[in-house]
Amino acid sequence: MFAIVRIAGQQYKVEKDQTLYVPHLAGNPGDKVEFSEVSLVDKEGQLTLGKDAKAKIKAEIVDHMKGDSVIAYKQKRRKGFHKKKGHRTLYTRIKVTSIA
């Protein structure tokens, strides 16, 4: 059994007991979260789409982390101009506990 769910503006294919990295969610490790924007549910070969799905995905926040460093470097040749900026995107690791 799997489902396609929208989390923070992105779609993910989830299964029970799966661990996902999603964009940063509010909450502390150990908190329970619930996602109700389910686009598709496959239950033993039987597909349910759109609003007929009426499923809820329950998950638990495992921890928060930062992604890899991304560096943006700009330079204009022969002008002596250069600018270097970097950032690390925040992610949340969740574990799907049930698809109801």
Secondary structure, 3 states (H helix, E strand, C coil): CEEEEEECCEEEEEECCCEEEEECCCCCCCCEEEECCEEEEEECCEEEEHHHCCCCEEEEEEEEEEEEEEEEEEEECCCCEEEEEEEEEEEEEEEEEEEC
